[in-house]
Amino acid sequence: MKPLLIVFFSLTLTACTTQLSDYPESQPAFDLATYFNGPVTAWGILEDYQSKVTRRFCVDIIGSWDGNTGTLDEAFYFDDGETDQRIWRLQKTAEGQYTGTAHDVVGTAKGSIRGSVFRWQYKLNVDVGDKTYQLFLDDWIYQIDEHRLFNRTKMKKFGIQVAELSIFFDKEAPVSRCRNTPLLPTAGLE
């Protein structure tokens, strides 16, 4: 009986999975190169597998594009004082289709846009203490309006969710930079 219940619940969960095709006409239509062109600031939290917030952070992002090739320079500032940088090299490969690489990304990230939603998937090397773990990230980025995005990311190891990220992006002028975020240390922001 127990194996039958496991199969039933697995099929039920699979049937309820959101697909990018669920958002074909959602508005406003998301354009990666338009939104991530110039400065953007984002704020986020990391939750562990028990939904406990374990980290808060701010990210200053500068995006630039040359035709179908883009760069996102991300500077991360965590509530424990840690800083990090990721520079994405992005390529538009077809209408609504993108690939990307970065120093801590394993292989090539791939993403697609439908309506106001961008799904971005990749493997990321994550340092925890003196160990590095390879996690699979499944980003769902939703355009709220011309200035704001909301991102939910499931982080998995061996197919099991181990953490979740929630990130709010804002590019409304004047852009509020991380150095204006009072809850985070400002060391290394200059």
CORQUISUL-V774069 format. One record per backbone hydrogen bond with DSSP energy under -1.0 kcal/mol. NH is the residue of the N-H (numbers start at 1). CO is the residue of the C=O. If there is no record, write none. Layout:
((NH | CO) (NH | CO))
This chain:
((5 | 1) (6 | 2) (7 | 3) (8 | 4) (9 | 5) (10 | 6) (11 | 7) (12 | 8) (13 | 9) (14 | 10) (15 | 11) (16 | 12) (17 | 14) (22 | 19) (23 | 20) (30 | 115) (35 | 31) (36 | 32) (37 | 35) (38 | 63) (40 | 61) (41 | 170) (42 | 59) (43 | 168) (44 | 57) (45 | 166) (46 | 55) (47 | 164) (48 | 52) (51 | 48) (54 | 46) (55 | 46) (57 | 44) (58 | 77) (59 | 42) (60 | 75) (61 | 40) (62 | 73) (63 | 38) (64 | 71) (66 | 69) (69 | 66) (70 | 90) (71 | 64) (72 | 88) (73 | 62) (74 | 86) (75 | 60) (76 | 84) (77 | 58) (78 | 82) (79 | 56) (81 | 78) (84 | 76) (86 | 74) (88 | 72) (89 | 101) (90 | 70) (91 | 99) (92 | 68) (93 | 97) (94 | 97) (97 | 94) (98 | 111) (99 | 91) (100 | 109) (101 | 89) (105 | 102) (106 | 123) (109 | 100) (110 | 121) (111 | 98) (112 | 119) (113 | 96) (114 | 117) (117 | 114) (118 | 141) (119 | 112) (120 | 139) (121 | 110) (122 | 137) (124 | 135) (125 | 104) (126 | 133) (128 | 131) (131 | 128) (133 | 126) (135 | 124) (136 | 156) (137 | 122) (138 | 154) (139 | 120) (140 | 152) (141 | 118) (142 | 150) (143 | 116) (144 | 148) (145 | 148) (149 | 169) (150 | 142) (151 | 167) (152 | 140) (153 | 165) (154 | 138) (155 | 163) (156 | 136) (157 | 160) (160 | 157) (162 | 155) (163 | 155) (164 | 47) (165 | 153) (166 | 45) (167 | 151) (168 | 43) (169 | 149) (170 | 41) (171 | 147) (180 | 177) (181 | 178) (184 | 181) (189 | 186))
